Amino acid sequence: MITETLPTPTGLFLNRIAATPLVPITLDAELGPIWCKLEFLNPSGSTKDRIARHILEKAKRRGILKPGDTVVEASSGSTSIALALACAQMGYHFRAFIPSSATNERSLMIRAFGGQVCRVEGGMSSVMHAATAAAAEHGWFPACQFENPDNTEAHRLFTGPEILSQIDGGCVDAVVSGIGTGGTLRGLWEAFNDAGCPVRAFAAIPREGTAFGGNAECCSLAFSKEVPGVVECLSALYADWKAGPHGHHIEELSIHEDECLNLTRRLWALGFPVGPSSGLNLAAALQAKRKLGPNTNIVTVFPDRMERYFSHRVFETLRS
């Protein structure tokens, strides 16, 4: 059990974060622009800052979290980085359980924010089991991103309305995202649907299975034989949504992993410092645009920044 006293938090910039930009990117003049939410500009470098802040703030208000408590999460990287930063800001300890295959850059970032890292052999189901067992044994607060409705709610209450206030015409025809927890795609779809948009949801699924390693948050469903995806019930948020009354709004798009990586590198050349999940999302958004037509507003997310992927396959063409 961690018992040392943490310093009193000061200057909580998490409460003063500006909206991230929504920019139109045109790669095919005949199709027109794809609207891309630059979530890599959040404080820790990913869209997971939104759910980390919201989950912890709600737990605090409910009296579940108290100063000096420990938060635990099973995460292949981005959520753990976001939670480590949020815990440092809010006065909590943090313990991350991550797959042994996660890039070392991610582990270093978690530790830099004061978090502790526990690497677990096997896929994300093994990581989740280890985190759950540790939380139960030590009385730690489990963030439970794969099943916590506050994950979805963060995007429904905040990210979605931001986009509606930024996009031309104030309406979205389709939202596209890779599926890890399912919170981003589901939360955005709910926000747009609640606002009266005739919105469709497209889940981006990378195929072949080697490019993304053990990063289930980046792009799961069923991208790897070694790492179970949402199809095998990794994410209750996505599985429940798909099985529910709104499941018919979801269409799953297969994207070859090489296309994901090539589009990521093309985005670098345009000055966007993103990770491979952004290439995945943009590839699927272009596919959705071809289905729905050039005069539709298609929204996707650039989830995280490139620095957590320096040892990843996406950079192999630049290493000498």
C-alpha positions as CSV (number, residue, x, y, z in Angstrom):
1,M,0.0,0.0,0.0
2,I,1.3,3.5,-0.9
3,T,1.2,5.7,2.2
4,E,3.5,8.7,1.6
5,T,2.0,12.1,1.5
6,L,1.7,13.8,-1.9
7,P,2.4,17.5,-2.3
8,T,-0.7,19.8,-2.3
9,P,-1.7,20.3,-6.0
10,T,-1.5,23.9,-7.2
11,G,-2.4,25.5,-10.5
12,L,-4.7,22.8,-11.9
13,F,-4.4,23.6,-15.6
14,L,-6.6,20.6,-16.3
15,N,-9.5,22.8,-15.4
16,R,-8.5,25.5,-17.9
17,I,-8.0,23.5,-21.0
18,A,-9.1,25.2,-24.2
19,A,-11.0,23.3,-26.9
20,T,-8.8,21.4,-29.3
21,P,-9.0,22.6,-33.0
22,L,-11.2,21.0,-35.6
23,V,-9.5,21.3,-39.0
24,P,-10.6,20.3,-42.5
25,I,-8.1,18.1,-44.3
26,T,-8.4,17.4,-48.0
27,L,-6.4,14.5,-49.5
28,D,-8.8,13.8,-52.3
29,A,-10.2,16.9,-54.1
30,E,-13.2,15.0,-55.4
31,L,-14.2,13.9,-52.0
32,G,-13.6,17.2,-50.2
33,P,-12.5,17.7,-46.6
34,I,-12.5,15.4,-43.6
35,W,-13.0,17.2,-40.3
36,C,-10.3,16.2,-37.9
37,K,-10.3,16.9,-34.2
38,L,-6.7,17.5,-33.1
39,E,-6.9,15.7,-29.8
40,F,-3.1,15.2,-29.7
41,L,-3.0,18.8,-28.5
42,N,-4.5,17.9,-25.1
43,P,-2.0,18.3,-22.1
44,S,-0.6,14.7,-22.0
45,G,-0.8,14.4,-25.8
46,S,-4.0,12.4,-26.3
47,T,-7.8,12.4,-26.2
48,K,-7.6,10.2,-23.1
49,D,-7.0,13.4,-21.0
50,R,-10.8,14.0,-21.4
51,I,-11.8,10.7,-19.8
52,A,-9.1,10.8,-17.2
53,R,-10.2,14.1,-15.9
54,H,-13.9,13.3,-16.0
55,I,-13.6,9.9,-14.3
56,L,-11.5,11.2,-11.5
57,E,-13.5,14.4,-11.0
58,K,-16.8,12.4,-10.7
59,A,-15.2,9.9,-8.3
60,K,-14.0,12.8,-6.2
61,R,-17.4,14.4,-6.1
62,R,-19.0,11.1,-5.1
63,G,-16.6,10.7,-2.3
64,I,-15.0,7.6,-3.8
65,L,-11.6,9.3,-4.2
66,K,-9.8,11.2,-1.4
67,P,-6.5,13.0,-1.4
68,G,-3.6,10.6,-1.4
69,D,-5.6,7.6,-2.7
70,T,-4.3,5.4,-5.4
71,V,-5.8,5.0,-8.9
72,V,-5.2,1.9,-11.0
73,E,-5.9,1.2,-14.6
74,A,-5.3,-1.4,-17.3
75,S,-4.0,0.5,-20.3
76,S,-1.7,-0.1,-23.2
77,G,-0.4,3.5,-22.8
78,S,-2.5,6.6,-23.6
79,T,-5.0,6.3,-20.8
80,S,-2.3,5.5,-18.3
81,I,-0.3,8.5,-19.4
82,A,-3.4,10.7,-19.1
83,L,-4.3,9.3,-15.7
84,A,-0.7,9.7,-14.5
85,L,-0.8,13.4,-15.4
86,A,-4.3,13.9,-13.9
87,C,-3.3,12.2,-10.7
88,A,-0.2,14.4,-10.4
89,Q,-2.4,17.4,-10.9
90,M,-5.1,16.3,-8.5
91,G,-3.1,14.7,-5.6
92,Y,-3.5,11.0,-6.2
93,H,-1.1,8.1,-6.7
94,F,-1.3,6.1,-9.9
95,R,-0.4,2.6,-10.8
96,A,-0.5,1.5,-14.5
97,F,-0.8,-2.1,-15.7
98,I,0.3,-2.3,-19.3
99,P,1.1,-5.1,-21.8
100,S,4.7,-6.1,-21.9
101,S,4.6,-5.3,-25.6
102,A,3.8,-1.6,-25.1
103,T,6.5,0.8,-26.3
104,N,9.0,2.0,-23.7
105,E,8.2,5.6,-24.5
106,R,4.8,5.1,-22.9
107,S,6.3,3.7,-19.7
108,L,8.7,6.5,-19.4
109,M,6.0,9.1,-19.8
110,I,3.9,7.5,-17.1
111,R,6.8,7.4,-14.7
112,A,7.8,11.0,-15.5
113,F,4.4,12.1,-14.2
114,G,5.0,10.0,-11.0
115,G,3.1,6.9,-11.9
116,Q,4.3,3.4,-11.3
117,V,4.3,0.8,-14.1
118,C,3.5,-2.9,-13.9
119,R,4.1,-4.8,-17.2
120,V,2.0,-7.9,-17.7
121,E,2.6,-10.8,-20.1
122,G,-0.2,-11.7,-22.5
123,G,-3.0,-9.6,-24.1
124,M,-5.2,-6.9,-22.7
125,S,-7.5,-9.4,-21.0
126,S,-4.6,-10.5,-18.8
127,V,-3.6,-6.9,-18.1
128,M,-7.2,-6.1,-17.1
129,H,-7.3,-9.1,-14.8
130,A,-4.1,-8.1,-13.1
131,A,-5.3,-4.5,-12.6
132,T,-8.7,-5.7,-11.2
133,A,-7.0,-8.1,-8.8
134,A,-4.6,-5.5,-7.5
135,A,-7.3,-2.9,-7.0
136,A,-9.4,-5.4,-5.0
137,E,-6.4,-6.5,-2.9
138,H,-5.1,-3.0,-2.0
139,G,-8.3,-1.0,-2.0
140,W,-7.3,1.1,-4.9
141,F,-9.7,3.0,-7.2
142,P,-10.1,1.2,-10.5
143,A,-10.8,3.7,-13.4
144,C,-12.2,0.8,-15.5
145,Q,-12.1,2.6,-18.8
146,F,-13.5,-0.3,-20.8
147,E,-16.7,-0.4,-18.9
148,N,-17.0,3.0,-17.0
149,P,-19.9,5.0,-18.5
150,D,-18.1,8.2,-17.5
151,N,-15.7,7.4,-20.4
152,T,-18.5,7.8,-22.9
153,E,-20.1,10.7,-21.0
154,A,-16.9,12.7,-21.2
155,H,-17.1,12.8,-25.0
156,R,-20.9,13.2,-25.0
157,L,-20.8,16.2,-22.7
158,F,-17.6,17.9,-23.8
159,T,-15.9,16.7,-27.1
160,G,-19.1,16.4,-29.0
161,P,-20.5,19.9,-28.3
162,E,-17.1,21.3,-29.0
163,I,-17.2,19.8,-32.5
164,L,-20.8,21.0,-33.1
165,S,-19.7,24.6,-32.2
166,Q,-16.7,24.3,-34.6
167,I,-17.9,22.5,-37.7
168,D,-19.4,24.3,-40.8
169,G,-23.2,24.0,-40.7
170,G,-23.3,22.9,-37.1
171,C,-24.2,19.3,-38.0
172,V,-22.4,16.0,-38.5
173,D,-23.3,13.3,-40.9
174,A,-20.9,10.6,-39.7
175,V,-18.3,10.1,-37.0
176,V,-15.4,7.7,-37.5
177,S,-13.0,6.2,-34.9
178,G,-11.0,3.2,-34.1
179,I,-12.3,1.2,-31.3
180,G,-10.4,0.5,-28.1
181,T,-12.7,1.3,-25.2
182,G,-15.4,2.5,-27.6
183,G,-15.9,5.6,-25.5
184,T,-14.8,8.1,-28.2
185,L,-17.0,6.7,-31.0
186,R,-20.0,6.1,-28.8
187,G,-19.8,9.4,-26.9
188,L,-19.5,11.5,-30.0
189,W,-22.3,9.6,-31.8
190,E,-24.6,10.2,-28.8
191,A,-23.7,13.9,-28.6
192,F,-24.4,14.4,-32.3
193,N,-27.6,12.2,-32.2
194,D,-28.9,14.0,-29.2
195,A,-28.4,17.3,-31.0
196,G,-30.6,16.1,-33.9
197,C,-27.9,15.2,-36.4
198,P,-28.8,12.3,-38.7
199,V,-25.4,10.8,-37.8
200,R,-23.9,7.4,-38.6
201,A,-21.0,5.7,-36.7
202,F,-18.2,4.0,-38.5
203,A,-15.8,1.8,-36.5
204,A,-12.3,1.6,-38.0
205,I,-10.8,-1.9,-37.8
206,P,-7.1,-2.4,-38.9
207,R,-6.4,-5.7,-40.4
208,E,-3.3,-8.0,-40.6
209,G,-2.3,-7.6,-36.9
210,T,1.4,-6.8,-36.6
211,A,1.7,-3.1,-37.0
212,F,0.0,-2.0,-33.8
213,G,1.6,-4.5,-31.4
214,G,-0.3,-4.8,-28.1
215,N,-2.0,-1.4,-28.3
216,A,-5.6,-2.3,-27.9
217,E,-6.6,1.3,-27.1
218,C,-5.2,2.5,-30.4
219,C,-7.4,0.5,-32.7
220,S,-8.7,-2.8,-31.5
221,L,-11.7,-4.9,-32.4
222,A,-9.7,-7.8,-33.8
223,F,-6.4,-6.6,-35.1
224,S,-4.2,-9.2,-33.5
225,K,-4.2,-12.9,-32.9
226,E,-2.4,-12.3,-29.6
227,V,-4.5,-9.4,-28.3
228,P,-8.3,-10.0,-27.9
229,G,-10.4,-7.1,-29.2
230,V,-13.8,-5.8,-28.7
231,V,-15.3,-8.7,-30.6
232,E,-14.1,-10.9,-27.8
233,C,-15.7,-8.5,-25.2
234,L,-12.7,-6.5,-24.3
235,S,-14.9,-3.4,-24.2
236,A,-18.2,-3.6,-22.5
237,L,-19.0,0.0,-23.6
238,Y,-18.8,-1.0,-27.3
239,A,-20.4,-4.4,-26.9
240,D,-23.4,-3.1,-25.1
241,W,-23.9,-0.3,-27.6
242,K,-23.6,-2.6,-30.5
243,A,-26.1,-5.0,-29.0
244,G,-28.5,-2.3,-28.0
245,P,-31.3,-0.4,-29.8
246,H,-28.8,1.9,-31.6
247,G,-26.4,-0.8,-32.8
248,H,-27.8,-0.6,-36.3
249,H,-26.2,2.9,-36.6
250,I,-22.7,1.3,-36.4
251,E,-20.8,0.1,-39.5
252,E,-17.4,-1.5,-39.2
253,L,-14.8,-0.6,-41.8
254,S,-11.7,-2.7,-42.4
255,I,-8.5,-0.9,-43.1
256,H,-5.2,-2.6,-44.0
257,E,-2.5,-1.7,-41.5
258,D,-0.1,-0.6,-44.2
259,E,-2.6,2.0,-45.3
260,C,-2.8,3.2,-41.7
261,L,1.0,3.6,-41.4
262,N,1.3,5.2,-44.8
263,L,-1.4,7.8,-44.1
264,T,0.3,8.5,-40.7
265,R,3.5,9.3,-42.5
266,R,1.6,11.4,-45.0
267,L,0.1,13.4,-42.0
268,W,3.6,13.9,-40.7
269,A,4.6,15.4,-44.0
270,L,1.7,17.8,-43.7
271,G,2.9,18.9,-40.2
272,F,0.6,16.8,-38.0
273,P,2.7,15.0,-35.2
274,V,0.4,12.1,-34.8
275,G,0.5,8.4,-34.0
276,P,-0.7,5.5,-36.2
277,S,-4.3,5.6,-34.8
278,S,-4.7,8.9,-36.7
279,G,-3.7,7.3,-39.9
280,L,-6.3,4.5,-39.2
281,N,-9.0,7.0,-38.5
282,L,-8.3,9.1,-41.5
283,A,-8.2,6.1,-43.8
284,A,-11.6,5.0,-42.5
285,A,-13.0,8.5,-42.7
286,L,-12.0,8.6,-46.4
287,Q,-13.8,5.3,-46.9
288,A,-16.9,6.6,-45.2
289,K,-16.8,9.7,-47.3
290,R,-16.8,7.6,-50.5
291,K,-19.9,5.8,-49.2
292,L,-21.8,8.9,-48.2
293,G,-20.7,11.4,-50.8
294,P,-18.6,14.6,-51.0
295,N,-21.2,17.0,-49.6
296,T,-21.3,15.2,-46.2
297,N,-19.6,16.3,-42.9
298,I,-17.4,13.5,-41.8
299,V,-15.7,13.9,-38.4
300,T,-12.8,11.9,-37.0
301,V,-10.2,12.2,-34.3
302,F,-6.5,12.4,-34.3
303,P,-6.1,10.6,-30.9
304,D,-2.5,11.0,-29.9
305,R,1.0,12.4,-30.5
306,M,3.9,10.7,-32.3
307,E,6.5,10.7,-29.5
308,R,5.1,7.6,-27.8
309,Y,5.7,5.6,-31.0
310,F,9.4,6.4,-31.7
311,S,10.3,2.7,-31.3
312,H,7.2,1.5,-33.2
313,R,7.2,0.1,-36.7
314,V,5.7,3.3,-38.1
315,F,9.1,5.0,-37.6
316,E,11.1,2.2,-39.2
317,T,11.6,4.0,-42.5
318,L,13.2,6.9,-40.7
319,R,15.6,4.9,-38.6
320,S,19.1,4.4,-40.0
